[in-house]
Amino acid sequence: MKLIYYPGCTLKNSARNFDTSTVSSMAQLDVEVEELERWNCCGTVHALGSDNVMNRVAPVTNLIRVKEAQANEFMTSCAMCYNTLKRANNDVKKHADKLNTINEFLNLEQTKYQGDVDVLHLLEYLRDRVGFDKLAAKVKKPLKGLRVACYYGCLLVRPKEVAFDDVENPMIMESLITALGATPVNFALKTECCGAYHAVGSPEIIADRTDKIMGSANEEQVDLVVVSCPLCAYNLDFKQDDAKRLNPDFQHMPVLYFTQLMALALECGKEALGFDLHHIDPLPTLAARGLA
């Protein structure tokens, strides 16, 4: 089985462990992911503005690349890329005039976008195409005893048009964690915003959000938090020292991508895990559970 895969910019840079753990895990599930040729930045938040059709050019260009690959769907792991690509796709499908303008602007004689590509998130693909039962059967190292808090943030559940789970109480990551043999633990702030790009201009906002979100997870006595967004990962992992300065009672805790736990349970190897790219080292926590 072959699946077109859009990694996005960050997964080729600071979140390389998100990329390697995605590709390695899918191989263990007998799914060959083929990286989309000539992909470009999805446009991130710039593509979310509704008042300028040109903000749709970057994401639509990627949709055209999928058509050039003779596919009608593709997958991404990054929540921000997924949200941007999905929303742009929905928008041009609803507004033929915008799609017309973009196709004319790109001036591609052979391939024009007709709104006929589906954007999938990896979690959605695992649930609906692979199946969590099949995934569980492939697990080589069950993550027994590991208590995991699943953090969704904004982009997997908002707006409701892009969500593939309950927007108020999503549970798809919890189902995945259960399939891996770990114990998912619900916590109150799992869909709260991490502060996003306030990290640049207002780091105090991020420190406060990290303190509250990670503190909420810590109240449930979890071992670590899993995410699907590199920006969330950065804010909740690398800004924990700021949270500690804000609140001396703050307790440090590892933050991993959900694909890293998949790679660990499927025994994909050290290179696929990339634990060295984290600020808070997850190895002591995993070792305490006999998983390192």
TORKOL-4160 file (C-alpha; in steps of 0.2 Angstrom, whole numbers, padded with zeros to 4 digits, m for minus):
292
<pt num="1" X="0000" Y="0000" Z="0000"/>
<pt num="2" X="0007" Y="0017" Z="m0005"/>
<pt num="3" X="0002" Y="0034" Z="0002"/>
<pt num="4" X="0007" Y="0051" Z="m0003"/>
<pt num="5" X="0014" Y="0060" Z="0011"/>
<pt num="6" X="0016" Y="0079" Z="0014"/>
<pt num="7" X="0029" Y="0082" Z="0028"/>
<pt num="8" X="0029" Y="0101" Z="0028"/>
<pt num="9" X="0044" Y="0113" Z="0033"/>
<pt num="10" X="0046" Y="0110" Z="0051"/>
<pt num="11" X="0047" Y="0091" Z="0050"/>
<pt num="12" X="0062" Y="0093" Z="0039"/>
<pt num="13" X="0070" Y="0105" Z="0052"/>
<pt num="14" X="0068" Y="0106" Z="0070"/>
<pt num="15" X="0054" Y="0092" Z="0071"/>
<pt num="16" X="0064" Y="0079" Z="0061"/>
<pt num="17" X="0060" Y="0066" Z="0074"/>
<pt num="18" X="0041" Y="0069" Z="0069"/>
<pt num="19" X="0046" Y="0065" Z="0051"/>
<pt num="20" X="0057" Y="0050" Z="0054"/>
<pt num="21" X="0045" Y="0042" Z="0067"/>
<pt num="22" X="0030" Y="0044" Z="0055"/>
<pt num="23" X="0039" Y="0036" Z="0040"/>
<pt num="24" X="0047" Y="0022" Z="0051"/>
<pt num="25" X="0030" Y="0018" Z="0060"/>
<pt num="26" X="0020" Y="0017" Z="0044"/>
<pt num="27" X="0033" Y="0005" Z="0036"/>
<pt num="28" X="0030" Y="m0006" Z="0051"/>
<pt num="29" X="0012" Y="m0006" Z="0047"/>
<pt num="30" X="0015" Y="m0011" Z="0029"/>
<pt num="31" X="0011" Y="0007" Z="0022"/>
<pt num="32" X="0024" Y="0014" Z="0011"/>
<pt num="33" X="0023" Y="0033" Z="0012"/>
<pt num="34" X="0030" Y="0042" Z="m0003"/>
<pt num="35" X="0035" Y="0060" Z="0000"/>
<pt num="36" X="0026" Y="0072" Z="m0012"/>
<pt num="37" X="0038" Y="0078" Z="m0025"/>
<pt num="38" X="0041" Y="0097" Z="m0026"/>
<pt num="39" X="0030" Y="0101" Z="m0011"/>
<pt num="40" X="0031" Y="0119" Z="m0004"/>
<pt num="41" X="0026" Y="0127" Z="0012"/>
<pt num="42" X="0008" Y="0125" Z="0016"/>
<pt num="43" X="0007" Y="0144" Z="0020"/>
<pt num="44" X="0003" Y="0141" Z="0038"/>
<pt num="45" X="m0007" Y="0155" Z="0046"/>
<pt num="46" X="m0006" Y="0166" Z="0031"/>
<pt num="47" X="m0017" Y="0154" Z="0021"/>
<pt num="48" X="m0031" Y="0156" Z="0035"/>
<pt num="49" X="m0035" Y="0174" Z="0030"/>
<pt num="50" X="m0052" Y="0175" Z="0021"/>
<pt num="51" X="m0050" Y="0192" Z="0013"/>
<pt num="52" X="m0036" Y="0188" Z="0000"/>
<pt num="53" X="m0038" Y="0174" Z="m0012"/>
<pt num="54" X="m0019" Y="0174" Z="m0015"/>
<pt num="55" X="m0017" Y="0167" Z="0002"/>
<pt num="56" X="m0024" Y="0150" Z="m0005"/>
<pt num="57" X="m0010" Y="0149" Z="m0019"/>
<pt num="58" X="0003" Y="0140" Z="m0008"/>
<pt num="59" X="m0009" Y="0126" Z="m0001"/>
<pt num="60" X="m0018" Y="0124" Z="m0018"/>
<pt num="61" X="m0001" Y="0122" Z="m0027"/>
<pt num="62" X="0002" Y="0107" Z="m0015"/>
<pt num="63" X="m0015" Y="0100" Z="m0020"/>
<pt num="64" X="m0010" Y="0101" Z="m0038"/>
<pt num="65" X="0006" Y="0092" Z="m0035"/>
<pt num="66" X="m0004" Y="0078" Z="m0028"/>
<pt num="67" X="m0014" Y="0077" Z="m0044"/>
<pt num="68" X="0003" Y="0077" Z="m0054"/>
<pt num="69" X="0007" Y="0062" Z="m0043"/>
<pt num="70" X="m0008" Y="0054" Z="m0050"/>
<pt num="71" X="m0016" Y="0053" Z="m0033"/>
<pt num="72" X="m0033" Y="0059" Z="m0026"/>
<pt num="73" X="m0028" Y="0060" Z="m0008"/>
<pt num="74" X="m0013" Y="0063" Z="0003"/>
<pt num="75" X="m0008" Y="0063" Z="0022"/>
<pt num="76" X="0001" Y="0074" Z="0033"/>
<pt num="77" X="0006" Y="0072" Z="0052"/>
<pt num="78" X="0008" Y="0090" Z="0056"/>
<pt num="79" X="m0008" Y="0098" Z="0064"/>
<pt num="80" X="m0004" Y="0115" Z="0057"/>
<pt num="81" X="m0001" Y="0109" Z="0039"/>
<pt num="82" X="m0017" Y="0098" Z="0040"/>
<pt num="83" X="m0027" Y="0113" Z="0046"/>
<pt num="84" X="m0021" Y="0125" Z="0033"/>
<pt num="85" X="m0022" Y="0113" Z="0018"/>
<pt num="86" X="m0039" Y="0106" Z="0024"/>
<pt num="87" X="m0047" Y="0124" Z="0026"/>
<pt num="88" X="m0040" Y="0130" Z="0010"/>
<pt num="89" X="m0046" Y="0115" Z="0001"/>
<pt num="90" X="m0063" Y="0117" Z="0008"/>
<pt num="91" X="m0064" Y="0135" Z="0004"/>
<pt num="92" X="m0059" Y="0133" Z="m0015"/>
<pt num="93" X="m0071" Y="0119" Z="m0016"/>
<pt num="94" X="m0085" Y="0130" Z="m0010"/>
<pt num="95" X="m0080" Y="0146" Z="m0021"/>
<pt num="96" X="m0077" Y="0142" Z="m0039"/>
<pt num="97" X="m0072" Y="0160" Z="m0042"/>
<pt num="98" X="m0057" Y="0159" Z="m0030"/>
<pt num="99" X="m0052" Y="0142" Z="m0038"/>
<pt num="100" X="m0053" Y="0150" Z="m0055"/>
<pt num="101" X="m0042" Y="0164" Z="m0050"/>
<pt num="102" X="m0029" Y="0153" Z="m0043"/>
<pt num="103" X="m0028" Y="0142" Z="m0058"/>
<pt num="104" X="m0027" Y="0157" Z="m0069"/>
<pt num="105" X="m0013" Y="0164" Z="m0058"/>
<pt num="106" X="m0003" Y="0148" Z="m0058"/>
<pt num="107" X="m0006" Y="0147" Z="m0077"/>
<pt num="108" X="m0003" Y="0128" Z="m0078"/>
<pt num="109" X="m0008" Y="0121" Z="m0095"/>
<pt num="110" X="m0008" Y="0103" Z="m0090"/>
<pt num="111" X="m0014" Y="0102" Z="m0072"/>
<pt num="112" X="m0027" Y="0113" Z="m0065"/>
<pt num="113" X="m0035" Y="0110" Z="m0048"/>
<pt num="114" X="m0053" Y="0105" Z="m0049"/>
<pt num="115" X="m0056" Y="0102" Z="m0030"/>
<pt num="116" X="m0054" Y="0083" Z="m0032"/>
<pt num="117" X="m0040" Y="0080" Z="m0018"/>
<pt num="118" X="m0044" Y="0074" Z="m0001"/>
<pt num="119" X="m0033" Y="0080" Z="0014"/>
<pt num="120" X="m0030" Y="0067" Z="0028"/>
<pt num="121" X="m0022" Y="0068" Z="0044"/>
<pt num="122" X="m0011" Y="0053" Z="0050"/>
<pt num="123" X="m0022" Y="0050" Z="0065"/>
<pt num="124" X="m0037" Y="0049" Z="0054"/>
<pt num="125" X="m0028" Y="0037" Z="0042"/>
<pt num="126" X="m0023" Y="0026" Z="0056"/>
<pt num="127" X="m0041" Y="0025" Z="0063"/>
<pt num="128" X="m0051" Y="0023" Z="0046"/>
<pt num="129" X="m0038" Y="0014" Z="0034"/>
<pt num="130" X="m0026" Y="0005" Z="0045"/>
<pt num="131" X="m0037" Y="0002" Z="0060"/>
<pt num="132" X="m0032" Y="0002" Z="0078"/>
<pt num="133" X="m0035" Y="m0016" Z="0080"/>
<pt num="134" X="m0022" Y="m0020" Z="0066"/>
<pt num="135" X="m0010" Y="m0007" Z="0074"/>
<pt num="136" X="m0011" Y="m0016" Z="0091"/>
<pt num="137" X="m0007" Y="m0033" Z="0083"/>
<pt num="138" X="0009" Y="m0025" Z="0076"/>
<pt num="139" X="0015" Y="m0019" Z="0092"/>
<pt num="140" X="0031" Y="m0027" Z="0097"/>
<pt num="141" X="0035" Y="m0018" Z="0114"/>
<pt num="142" X="0018" Y="m0014" Z="0122"/>
<pt num="143" X="0020" Y="0002" Z="0132"/>
<pt num="144" X="0013" Y="m0005" Z="0148"/>
<pt num="145" X="0012" Y="0006" Z="0163"/>
<pt num="146" X="0015" Y="0022" Z="0154"/>
<pt num="147" X="0002" Y="0035" Z="0158"/>
<pt num="148" X="0000" Y="0047" Z="0143"/>
<pt num="149" X="m0010" Y="0064" Z="0142"/>
<pt num="150" X="m0015" Y="0067" Z="0124"/>
<pt num="151" X="m0015" Y="0086" Z="0119"/>
<pt num="152" X="m0024" Y="0091" Z="0104"/>
<pt num="153" X="m0023" Y="0110" Z="0105"/>
<pt num="154" X="m0032" Y="0120" Z="0092"/>
<pt num="155" X="m0029" Y="0114" Z="0075"/>
<pt num="156" X="m0035" Y="0096" Z="0075"/>
<pt num="157" X="m0052" Y="0101" Z="0082"/>
<pt num="158" X="m0055" Y="0119" Z="0076"/>
<pt num="159" X="m0065" Y="0124" Z="0066"/>
<pt num="160" X="m0077" Y="0110" Z="0066"/>
<pt num="161" X="m0076" Y="0109" Z="0047"/>
<pt num="162" X="m0059" Y="0101" Z="0048"/>
<pt num="163" X="m0061" Y="0090" Z="0063"/>
<pt num="164" X="m0062" Y="0072" Z="0061"/>
<pt num="165" X="m0067" Y="0068" Z="0079"/>
<pt num="166" X="m0078" Y="0076" Z="0093"/>
<pt num="167" X="m0073" Y="0094" Z="0094"/>
<pt num="168" X="m0077" Y="0096" Z="0112"/>
<pt num="169" X="m0069" Y="0079" Z="0118"/>
<pt num="170" X="m0059" Y="0071" Z="0105"/>
<pt num="171" X="m0053" Y="0054" Z="0109"/>
<pt num="172" X="m0044" Y="0048" Z="0093"/>
<pt num="173" X="m0026" Y="0050" Z="0101"/>
<pt num="174" X="m0032" Y="0041" Z="0117"/>
<pt num="175" X="m0038" Y="0026" Z="0106"/>
<pt num="176" X="m0021" Y="0026" Z="0098"/>
<pt num="177" X="m0012" Y="0026" Z="0114"/>
<pt num="178" X="m0023" Y="0012" Z="0120"/>
<pt num="179" X="m0018" Y="0002" Z="0105"/>
<pt num="180" X="0000" Y="0004" Z="0109"/>
<pt num="181" X="m0002" Y="m0003" Z="0126"/>
<pt num="182" X="m0001" Y="0013" Z="0136"/>
<pt num="183" X="m0014" Y="0021" Z="0147"/>
<pt num="184" X="m0022" Y="0037" Z="0140"/>
<pt num="185" X="m0027" Y="0049" Z="0154"/>
<pt num="186" X="m0039" Y="0063" Z="0151"/>
<pt num="187" X="m0035" Y="0080" Z="0157"/>
<pt num="188" X="m0045" Y="0096" Z="0157"/>
<pt num="189" X="m0035" Y="0107" Z="0145"/>
<pt num="190" X="m0032" Y="0095" Z="0131"/>
<pt num="191" X="m0040" Y="0107" Z="0118"/>
<pt num="192" X="m0034" Y="0123" Z="0125"/>
<pt num="193" X="m0023" Y="0134" Z="0114"/>
<pt num="194" X="m0004" Y="0133" Z="0118"/>
<pt num="195" X="m0002" Y="0152" Z="0114"/>
<pt num="196" X="0005" Y="0148" Z="0097"/>
<pt num="197" X="0015" Y="0162" Z="0089"/>
<pt num="198" X="0014" Y="0173" Z="0105"/>
<pt num="199" X="0031" Y="0164" Z="0108"/>
<pt num="200" X="0039" Y="0178" Z="0097"/>
<pt num="201" X="0032" Y="0194" Z="0104"/>
<pt num="202" X="0025" Y="0189" Z="0121"/>
<pt num="203" X="0034" Y="0175" Z="0129"/>
<pt num="204" X="0026" Y="0178" Z="0146"/>
<pt num="205" X="0009" Y="0172" Z="0138"/>
<pt num="206" X="0018" Y="0156" Z="0132"/>
<pt num="207" X="0025" Y="0153" Z="0150"/>
<pt num="208" X="0008" Y="0155" Z="0157"/>
<pt num="209" X="0000" Y="0143" Z="0145"/>
<pt num="210" X="0013" Y="0130" Z="0147"/>
<pt num="211" X="0012" Y="0131" Z="0166"/>
<pt num="212" X="m0007" Y="0129" Z="0165"/>
<pt num="213" X="m0008" Y="0115" Z="0152"/>
<pt num="214" X="0006" Y="0105" Z="0158"/>
<pt num="215" X="0001" Y="0108" Z="0176"/>
<pt num="216" X="m0017" Y="0101" Z="0171"/>
<pt num="217" X="m0009" Y="0085" Z="0164"/>
<pt num="218" X="0003" Y="0084" Z="0179"/>
<pt num="219" X="m0012" Y="0084" Z="0191"/>
<pt num="220" X="m0018" Y="0068" Z="0183"/>
<pt num="221" X="m0001" Y="0060" Z="0187"/>
<pt num="222" X="0004" Y="0056" Z="0169"/>
<pt num="223" X="0022" Y="0052" Z="0163"/>
<pt num="224" X="0022" Y="0062" Z="0148"/>
<pt num="225" X="0011" Y="0072" Z="0135"/>
<pt num="226" X="0009" Y="0068" Z="0117"/>
<pt num="227" X="0006" Y="0081" Z="0103"/>
<pt num="228" X="0003" Y="0082" Z="0084"/>
<pt num="229" X="0009" Y="0100" Z="0081"/>
<pt num="230" X="0027" Y="0106" Z="0081"/>
<pt num="231" X="0023" Y="0123" Z="0087"/>
<pt num="232" X="0013" Y="0115" Z="0102"/>
<pt num="233" X="0028" Y="0104" Z="0105"/>
<pt num="234" X="0040" Y="0119" Z="0105"/>
<pt num="235" X="0029" Y="0129" Z="0117"/>
<pt num="236" X="0025" Y="0115" Z="0129"/>
<pt num="237" X="0043" Y="0107" Z="0129"/>
<pt num="238" X="0056" Y="0121" Z="0126"/>
<pt num="239" X="0047" Y="0134" Z="0137"/>
<pt num="240" X="0045" Y="0123" Z="0152"/>
<pt num="241" X="0060" Y="0133" Z="0160"/>
<pt num="242" X="0050" Y="0149" Z="0158"/>
<pt num="243" X="0035" Y="0141" Z="0166"/>
<pt num="244" X="0046" Y="0136" Z="0181"/>
<pt num="245" X="0052" Y="0153" Z="0183"/>
<pt num="246" X="0034" Y="0159" Z="0183"/>
<pt num="247" X="0028" Y="0146" Z="0195"/>
<pt num="248" X="0042" Y="0138" Z="0206"/>
<pt num="249" X="0030" Y="0123" Z="0209"/>
<pt num="250" X="0030" Y="0119" Z="0190"/>
<pt num="251" X="0035" Y="0101" Z="0187"/>
<pt num="252" X="0045" Y="0097" Z="0171"/>
<pt num="253" X="0038" Y="0083" Z="0160"/>
<pt num="254" X="0042" Y="0076" Z="0143"/>
<pt num="255" X="0033" Y="0081" Z="0128"/>
<pt num="256" X="0033" Y="0069" Z="0113"/>
<pt num="257" X="0025" Y="0067" Z="0096"/>
<pt num="258" X="0012" Y="0053" Z="0095"/>
<pt num="259" X="0022" Y="0045" Z="0081"/>
<pt num="260" X="0037" Y="0043" Z="0093"/>
<pt num="261" X="0027" Y="0032" Z="0104"/>
<pt num="262" X="0021" Y="0022" Z="0089"/>
<pt num="263" X="0039" Y="0020" Z="0084"/>
<pt num="264" X="0044" Y="0015" Z="0101"/>
<pt num="265" X="0030" Y="0002" Z="0102"/>
<pt num="266" X="0034" Y="m0004" Z="0085"/>
<pt num="267" X="0053" Y="m0005" Z="0088"/>
<pt num="268" X="0058" Y="0006" Z="0074"/>
<pt num="269" X="0075" Y="0009" Z="0081"/>
<pt num="270" X="0084" Y="0024" Z="0089"/>
<pt num="271" X="0086" Y="0034" Z="0074"/>
<pt num="272" X="0067" Y="0035" Z="0071"/>
<pt num="273" X="0064" Y="0041" Z="0089"/>
<pt num="274" X="0075" Y="0056" Z="0089"/>
<pt num="275" X="0074" Y="0059" Z="0107"/>
<pt num="276" X="0090" Y="0070" Z="0107"/>
<pt num="277" X="0080" Y="0084" Z="0099"/>
<pt num="278" X="0069" Y="0087" Z="0114"/>
<pt num="279" X="0072" Y="0099" Z="0128"/>
<pt num="280" X="0065" Y="0088" Z="0142"/>
<pt num="281" X="0074" Y="0071" Z="0140"/>
<pt num="282" X="0061" Y="0058" Z="0139"/>
<pt num="283" X="0073" Y="0043" Z="0142"/>
<pt num="284" X="0073" Y="0044" Z="0161"/>
<pt num="285" X="0054" Y="0043" Z="0161"/>
<pt num="286" X="0053" Y="0029" Z="0149"/>
<pt num="287" X="0067" Y="0020" Z="0158"/>
<pt num="288" X="0057" Y="0021" Z="0174"/>
<pt num="289" X="0043" Y="0011" Z="0165"/>
<pt num="290" X="0056" Y="m0001" Z="0158"/>
<pt num="291" X="0054" Y="0005" Z="0141"/>
<pt num="292" X="0070" Y="0013" Z="0137"/>
